[in-house]
Amino acid sequence: MEDGDPSAVPSSPLGLVPPASEPFAPPRPRLVAAGAPAAADGDHAPAELEPRQAVIAESRRPRMEEGPPRRPLAVPASRASSAAKPDGRKKAAPPRAKKLELSDAAAHRPPHGSPPPPVPVLPACSVDSAVENAHDLFGTLPANNMIKRAERPGFCLIGSRVTVLVNRYITFCCPETIINMYKVSVTPETRSRCIKEALVEELVKISLGNKVIAFDGTHIYTITPFSFELEEEFVVSLNEGGSDGAPRVSYSITIHFAKSLKMQEIVEYYDGERSGVSQDTLHAINVVVRALSSRFACLTSFQLKYGNEENFMPTGGRWNMVNKKLIDGGKVERWACLNFSKVAALKVESFCTQLINMCNDMGMVFEGQPLTLPQSTKCMDIQSALKALDYHTSELFAHQGRHKRLQLLIVILPEEKGHYGTIKRICETQLGIVSQCCLPKHVKEHANAEYLKNVVLKINVKAGGRNAILQEGLPFLSGIPTIIFGADVSHPSPGVYSPSISAVVASMDWPEVATYRCVISAQLPKQEIITNLFQVTQDTNGCVKTASMIKELLLNFYQKNHRKPERIIFYRYGVSESQFSQVLLHEVDAIRKACMSLDEYYLPPITFVVVQKRHQTRLFPFVTTRDPEPKGILPGTVVDYGICDPWGFDFYLSSHASEGSCRPTHYTVLFDENRFTPGALQSITYNLCYTYARCTHSVSIVAPVYYAHLAASRGRSYQGNFGDGSSIRETTPSDELPEFLQVPKIDGNISVVMFYC
């Protein structure tokens, strides 16, 4: 996105024009990876894309005369080599790594505890003449107009502190850094890595001045050299076995200076001044990065509340439904079962009985027997079977003097794949029946109890119930009516002619925030920006039409709570960093327009958060002598410095239980008018991960985003197969979506519940 002249940019109805001296992204300084951990005496930590890569990054400051800045480069330890071989042959050059989006200089970071930056004021404008001046009022913003991105207000100050390892660091270090390499010899000799590490750790404390070092079992690496010149011998005593009461064993440790490793070699290599990089230098960087650890916060989840007045604190991110009942059990009076599989009817009937008994045991209300027998039906005649069932039940209710429909249809899927989307499309868009599909392999005379409980969790929310809520509501949100959105876009597979499906969900039951409604829409293929958040169009007769997913959900919230939401939190999934500016410009503006279309003075503050899961950052448990085999990263571990943008507002959150390494979710705050503190927004996000209705554990991404992903997938299942669409493209304008590719309208009885679960 190019910076334009603010004076020449036509203002939008929100007045979102970039300041003359504040471009979208502040200039970025030169950042170079080093090979030593951070210390109080000026040492710095290295940067890395993967555990065996060191990174060199050029400045992000625009260069008008020098051309575009070069991308960061990587030196894999397994590829790069020292200078040319004695026979004159050169080793293969290492491959270039993917682009690493580095952040701004630490010198520009706001002081800890300083007040957040000022938030731009969004003036109101009149919408009285919206019909006559629709294009002027709600027109698309110019491409060079920008909204200022949210800045970091500080760092997390809540929760306990934990130590983890990461595979990526952002550092601010000079290429002149030198790593000193020392060889370590232990007498009596031991092969135990833990004993060697304990000896070196003790030696650093008592004799080496608590210097920051990295140890690989054979060598010590440090930036600050030790006080002796070449070699020194030390005696260290260690408790045998690690226990306090065990006898102490004395070891003689000899530290010998091996060589100095210059980071300038890497710079010279990529400048073409060297033919390779020494293996010792690359190994030193690798050891240093792997040995680095950082202390991050571990948030605490709030207590969950179930229907039998039981409040409990989840531990380890997992729990179960033993002796627990649903907080709000749904009621089902009219239900049926259809079997499209080869499973015998008696087994299906037994399975339905077990499932209904489990529903009643967990707090739901199921009455009577199924209206139709669970008889087998040919899988190739699914549409006819579903419509015949609807006709039969409608006639039955008409004879009873009741104009009602089925509330639930239990469907045993056929063994062949590919029928799920057809069943859901017919039930939810044509018949208005909530359905629960089950695979035939789970249909048994003695079904698995855990499987039945998981199915009950889905059925309950589809019947309008709630499974569990946070006992005290979401933190920091209980005092002000707040609506939480989640949005995602599902794109078609390559070579398939199909639209992109956008889905937006919004919470309805403030302050518990456990029930969501969704709106699904189709848009042009491969288009990431959600066009129907708010869109004004004209038909052939010149009539102005407004399509707004946000407006519809805001009205639903008002009808449910009889109050307007006074704050908006919007979680957006599936956006890459290269699309941040477009999403910030168009989607935030669309949310604001949707609010103003309801009332010209209705301007609730918006917090817009991008959720990313596809990245290369990993967290690793920290191995110590007391805990040589840690199980994994604790749920609630949040990282908001060291590997984050020191100027922008972002953080990594591991909200799910994991074993070994963990891929945290990256949350980037693009816009924040609510002025949340880091701890507040992180706590809200983490606790939302415990409200996911389909399981009894915290999930890796925030619940509304998960629901939006499911809703988008459901909209995708409604679509048919049109091949590559070559014949359709010839008769359809490229900027228009054919009518038959639009998402069919979901029945009103279905849209009020969480049918997509």
Secondary structure, DSSP 4 states (H G I P E B T S, - for coil): -----GGGSPPPTT-----TT--SS-----EE--SS---TTS------SSTTEEEEE---S--TTT-SPPPPEEEETTT---S--TTSPPPPPPPPPPP------GGGSPPTTPPPPPPPP------TTTTTTHHHHHPPPPTT---PPPBP-----SSEEEEEEES-------TT-EEEEEEEEEES----HHHHHHHHHHHHHHTSTT---EE-SSEEEESSPPSSSSEEEEEEEEETTS-TTSPEEEEEEEEEEEEEEETHHHHHHHTTS-S---HHHHHHHHHHHHH--EEEEE--PPPEE-TTS-EE--BTTB---TT---SB--EE-SEEEEE-SSS-HHHHHHHHHHHHHHHHHTT-EE-S--SS---B--GGGHHHHHHHHHHHHHHHHHHTT-----SEEEEE--SSSS-HHHHHHHIIIII---EEEE-GGG--TT--HHHHHHHHHHHHHHTT-B--EETT-STTTTTS-EEEEEEEEEPPPTT----EEEEEEEE-STTT---EEEEEEEESTT--S-GGGSEEEE-TT--EEEE-HHHHHHHHHHHHHSS--SEEEEEEES--GGGHHHHHHHHHHHHHHHHHHH-TT----EEEEEEE--S---EEEPP-SS-SS---PPTTEEE-SSSS-SSBEEEEEE-S--SSSB-PEEEEEEEESS---HHHHHHHHHHHTT--TTSSB--SS-HHHHHHHHHHHHHHHH----TT-HHHHHHS-TTS--GGGSPPPPPHHHHTS-TT-
